[in-house]
């Protein structure tokens, strides 16, 4: 089965917006507790973030100038993918289990840490000094 990325993304976006609208309605109607809707949407957002992180290492597109450069980029993508996936899982777990007064700042801290890991991975990949294996063959 082939998933078409734009159609899948639009479908996921519609599902998230519909569930958020339903949870808002349910909260205003008294069907669920007031902060249960917020918690559910934030936990779902964490799971979406985890799914996005899972796809990051698969985003290697154009060929690099050498095998070593290819390895550096793939390693950076794996590191970023792990950081974003773990951040999404932790954010989802925080919103399900922790009090809202703790979940909000802790989830932002976790997201910030994942962002810093991503920036560090990108900078380390860009700053890598080419070694002998980066030189084109025959030179």
Steps between C-alpha positions, in 0.01 A plus 500: 500500500636840404415797716479829318660752734281806427179299525618332821606833650168661414312203645696514825450878524124464448484224763692711753283807437179296517604332825602837649163650403315199642695513826436875530128440445499210748676715760252787457206258511621345823551157345863500610697687764622846399869418464451149360459642151821700529682197634374277219596748227845559651560124543395447138733781395783320677420182311491691170841646588626147569372385160672794330823418682471142383496622141798735527775242428317393185523850348843466340443631149786602274832321483789661684845565359654200672422193704631664817274802448208265445581323829521830690164617369333167571643494855373854559155408370490194726600710802234761424241228438571335834486833684170605342341156542597477866386858558160418350457190714604687815269791420209263445575318826533828691161624386337170591658456843632828645294785643443774245711745700795262452418366155505838327852617603651150490368430151642830378833414663506159331412657165774759547752227581405313182544822304847551650596143409385568143699823479808327645470214250469739208793713613716193565416365155580831331818559702649157432839541343533290186757229542684289243192285441306811388740567214376385161662181374807542284631823654 
